[in-house]
């Protein structure tokens, strides 16, 4: 088992399974046995003291995996109870063969009963497979609720029962697994929506299946890998200087709003930008530079021109603490005007209130720009409700990229990054933690993206690495606990992650 990056749709994984069976002549039951053995090996490694297993089996191949696992566990000396959520006489194909072999080995398939779960050390969830789409039938929902109510560690096979394997949607309730062992390929629903919370730790055993190099098997998305940090940030040259590390201009910090711009500017410095200027309301100068004297401050009045500052910048970040009033609209207009008159494109990160101003007057942005909406801002940019964005985050990030043209970062649990031309490449970050759901975290990400883009001549790579570094720094900051984590804690951890 390893940490692969490729993530597929459920249909693609079923097609890979069929390809292995039909083209490579690997019997389906062989794959089922491999899956069961992999699950048993993981179970014994994770819970070495467990002696009593309850294996909940459904009707399809997911249930078949459970029956084979039960037989192998019994052979290994574990006390194994099989609870059949589907009458065995309704089983067919490899699942029926797995059931019959379990009986031949002396096992029994007991009708599912919730109270039977209480004596187990670990519950194996083999109830539903990748073909499930919410909502679950009433009797199936009852089984799922009983598994959760048992308060025992759960190993889910392939996908936690009740989770849509593609969208991660959960209609009413789904199994809450401690570990999900996915087979053949990772499924998108394990990383999207509620699926990520229900899946727990996600692991993969590919069962020896290798995806052919054909367009039909191109991954839907890929996990952003730590190797990309080293790719983006090689060791600096001995003669490097602040000018060679990029000049960032942060535009924001409206009246009474110094914090957001300061966080963004400080984050840009902490990831290695050579020089950072914050342009904001004059009253904020002490609050910004007093806390971070390394920041240059440009007081902006109602008549200040940003032309000189924009011309000197190698990267612009606009939006943190900007507001949406007349002062804010004038600064946003200057950024857009600089885009039109500059001899070369100035890479720009658009966040927070700049996104709200963009939503009021939508335009297509340069491909080298980066937009970083949270779900509410994404909803305004798309003219839909926030719930619609969250229900289909993959579709939302694709539409944002298509409509606005820029590299798109859709923030949230499982942040998505869309980039490229035509069908966009989608990266997903599976790092980070709920403690990061506090004020200022988005401003820190904006600064990280700007500081990295100042050093990396590729907006897509800079955005992907920014998302990952931000999340990893958040995880480092959470070592003392998630509750009470603040944005400044994350800023303090950034430096360690940009020096791989």
PyMOL commands that set and color helices and strands:
alter all, ss='L'
color gray80, all
select helices_A, chain A and resi 10-22+28-46+61-75+88-90+93-104+114-119+138-149+188-190+195-199+215-217+227-232+242-245+258-270+282-291+307-312+326-341+352-360+375-382+386-391+393-404+434-436+441-453+459-480+487-497
alter helices_A, ss='H'
color red, helices_A
select strands_A, chain A and resi 6-8+52-57+79-84+109-111+122-126+153-157+179-183+186-187+201-205+221-223+247-251+275-281+296-300+315-318+347-350+370-371+407-410+416-419+425-428
alter strands_A, ss='S'
color yellow, strands_A
deselect
rebuild
show_as cartoon
